Amino acid sequence: MAKAFDKDSWLAQKEQRLQDAKTALEDGLKALQSSDDWRRMLEGMAQVGALSVGRYSFQNQILIWQQRPVTRLAATFQTWKEHGRFVRKGEKGISILAPVVKNVADDTDDETKELRLVGFRLVTVFGVDQTDGDALPEVQLPNITVDEAFEGSVETLKEIALGIDGNPVSGIELRTRQDGDSSSALGWYSPKTKHIVVVTDGQSRAQQFSTLCHEVAHALLHPIGDPHGAPEREVEAESTAFVICHALGLDTSKASFPYVAVWASRDRAEDPLKLIATSGQRITKAATRILDALCAPPAVGALA
């Protein structure tokens, strides 16, 4: 005789799993306290393609790597099936959090409704190593060390910068150091002049590209009036550049990041873990936007 379905027990188990995921997320954020921890997080984020872990929210990336650290590509059971791959029997899924939004009436007008976040629900995904099936298409990455690829990628970054909403960038210049320039800065973005400069003296093509990524990230994330402090802005820009360069296979061994706990505690009125999560999500969006553009296939009719 089949056992009767116990709805209350099922709901309790569901709620416990949801709470466990939230606790795991908080533990993951707490772990991001040192430069090495932060670097490992960014290395995991530095993936390209529609199925990459970097496509998920920063919080869900933490949850995925906590449960299955080796995961670089992940998707739901159905999504893998759509790509010709099938989850092996007995594989344990990875629980992530999906937002639940609903139309909610405005406090002052019952007829005016807007979408609001009302909670989260659990979604199960699986890593590519938990599946079998068709080979996945490889994403073509530009080789920045080749002149043509470097020049094309610089033009792509210029298009991104010049196309940012609000036009915070008016121009980008790669040039030698001039009188009046900082004697140590390798590049800079000036919100006042809306200009990005990358100094070419003593920098390889890869280093120039990394510097440009850093400054474009500033333009994307830190326009005039941005409320973030200088240490936080530098972490976000350098982290974005790190993700892009690491994804493209460039040397990122010399990259350094300020002690995360310091800049995340700049405002005692705000929860440091919330600040880390917010910055992580901003980095994710900026890096994904740039990587998407760099890895986009050439337009029809364009030279291969």
N, C-alpha and C positions, 0 to 999 in steps of 0.2 A: 504494500500500500504506500502510495506516494506521501511524503511528508508535507503537511500543510504549510503554505507560505506564511511566514511571520513578517508582516510588513514593518512592525515596530522594530524588530531585530535588524531587518535589512536597512532601515533608515538610520539606526544607531551605528551600524558598521560603516555606512556611507559617510556619516558625519565624522566618525573617528578617522577614517582614511583622509578626509579633507583636512582635518585638524593636524594629522601627522604630516601632511604635505606642507602646511603652513609653518609647522615647527621646523621641518627640514630646511625650508627656505630661510628662516631666520638663522638657523645654525650655519648655513652656507654663507650668508652675508657676514656673520661674525667671523668666519674663517678668513675673509678677505682683508687682513690687517697688515700684511707685509708686502714689500715690493715683489718678492718671489711668488706669493700667493696670487697677487694681482696679475703678474706676468703669465702665470699658468692659465688663469681665466681667459686672458686675451688670446693666448695661443689656441685655446679651444674654440674661441669665437671666430678665429681667422680661417673660415671655410667659405667656399663659394658654391653656388648652385641652389636650385629650388628646394632641395631636400637637406640642406646644411643645417646644423644645430644653430648657427648664427642667425637663422631666420626667425628663431623663436625670441620671445621677450627675454630680457636679461634675467629676470627672475626664473623663467622656465629653463634657461640654459643652466642656471645653478642647480635646479632640481634634477635635470637630466644627468649632469656630471656627478652629482652626489650619488645617484643610484647606479649609474653605469659610466664610470670615468672615461672609458675608451671611446665613447660614442662621438662620432663626427657627423654622421648623417642619420636622421631620424624622421619617422613619419607614422601616421596611424595605420592600422591593419588595412583599411580600405585604400588609402593612398599608395601603399606598397603594391597592392593588388593592381591598381591602375597603371603602375609602372612595370608590370610583369614580374613582380617579386612577391613571394609568399612567406609569411611568418611561420617558422618551424614549430611543430607541435610541442607543447610543453614549455615554450619560452615565456619568461616572466616579463610583463610589460613595465614601462616606465611611466609613473604617474606625474602629470603636469597639471597646471591650473589654467582653465579657460575662463575668461570674464563672462558674466551673465549681465546683459543689459536689457532694460525694459522701458517702455514708454511710460513716463511718470508725469502726472499733472503738476503744473506749476503751483507753488504755494499760494499765489495770489489770484490765480485764474484756473479754474477746474477744466476749462476748455483748451488751455494751452498745454501741450505735452512735449516732453523732450526725452531723448534717450539718456538714461543714467545707469551707472554701474551699481548693481544691487547685490553683487556677490560673485562667487566663483564656483565652478563645478570641475570635477576631475575628468581628465581625458587621458587615455592610455596611448602611448607611442612605443615604437620598437626601433632599435638601432639596426643599421644595415647588416651588421654581422649576425643578427638574429633571423635573417631572411635568406632565402635561396631564390634563384630565378635568373631573369635576363640581366645582362651587364648594363650598367647605367652609362649614359653618354658622358664623356669627359668635357669639362668646361675649359675652353681655350683661354689661357692666361697670357697676357702680354709679357714679353721678355724685356724688361726695362733696360737691360745692359746693351741691347741692340739699338743703334741710332734711330731707326725708323719707328720702332716700338716706343722708345723713349719720347720722341717728338710727338707721336700720336697720343700717348698717354698724357703728356703735358697739355696738349690741346683739349683733351677730354676734361681735365681738371679745370682748365680755364672756362670751358662751357658750363661746367657745374657751378663754379664761383659766380660767373656773370649771370647765371640764371636763377640764383637764389631769390626767393620772394623778398621784396622790399629793396632790391638792388644794393646790398651792402658792399659790393665790390665793383669798382669801375675799371680796374685793369690789373694785370699780372705781368711782372717783369723779372726775367732771369738775367742777371748782369754781374759784372765785376764790382768789387767794393769801391765806393766813391768817397771823396772828401765830404765829411759831415756824417757819414754812416757810422753806426756802432762798430767798434773795433773787434767785437767778439761775436755779435749775433750772426747766425747763418741765414736768417730770414726774418721777416716780420710782416704783420698785418696791421694796418692802421685804420681803425674804424672812422677816424676823422677824415682822412684823405680817401678812404675806400680803396686803398691800393695795397697789393701784395708784392713784396720784393723777395727774391731768393738770390743770395750771393753765391756766385759760381766759383769764386777763388778757393782752391784747395778741397773742393767737394767733388766726389765722383758723380757719375750720372745717377747712381742709386741713391747717394746721399742728397743730391739736389731734389730728387723725386720725393724722398721721405720728408725733407724740409717743406716742400710745396704742399704735400698732404697735410702736414701739421698746420700750415697757415690757412689752407682751405677749410680745415676743420674749425679753426677759430672763426672764420667768416660764416660758416654754417651755424655754429653753436653760440657765438658770442658777439652779436651786433651791439651797437650803441645802446646803452640802457640795460645790458645783461646784468642780472643781480649777483652772479656767482663771483666769488673771490678769486684773486690771482692764482693761488695754488690749485684751486679746483679747475680753473680754466686750463691751466697747463697740463694737469692730469688728463683732462678730457681730450685736448688736442693731441698730446703725445700718444695717448692710448689709441685714438682713432688712427693715427699714422702707423702705429705699431701693428694693428690688426690688418691694415691694407698691405703693408710691406711684408708681413709674415705670410699672408695668404699668397702673395706673388713670389714667395721663395727668396726674398732679399734678406740680407744679414741684419738681424735685429738684436744681436747679442750685446750691443753697446747701449741699448735703450735702457733708461732708468726712470723710475717713478717715485715721487715723494711717498713717504710713509702714509699709507692710506688712512690710518686712524687719526692722523694729525689734521689733514684737510677736511675729513668728514666730520670733525668735531669743532669746526670753526664757529658754528652757531649753536650755542648751548640751548637755544629755544627749540631746535629741531632734532629729531631722532637721527643719530649718525647712520644707522642702518638704512633709514629711508633716503638719506642723501646719497649713500653709496648706490642704492638701487636706482635712484633717479639718474645719477650720472652714468651708470652702466647702461641704462636704456637709451640715453642720449648718444652715447658712444656707439651702441649697436646700430641705431638708425643712421647715423652719419657714415659709419664704415660701410654699411650695406648699400647705401645710396651711391657711394663712390665706387665700390667694387662692382655693382650692377652695371654702371656706366663703362668701367674699364673692360669688363668681360663681355659686353654686348657684342653680338655678331655684326660685321660690317653691313652697312646699308646696301640694298640691292643696287647693283651697278657700280659699287665702290671697288677699288682695287683690292685684291686679296693681299 
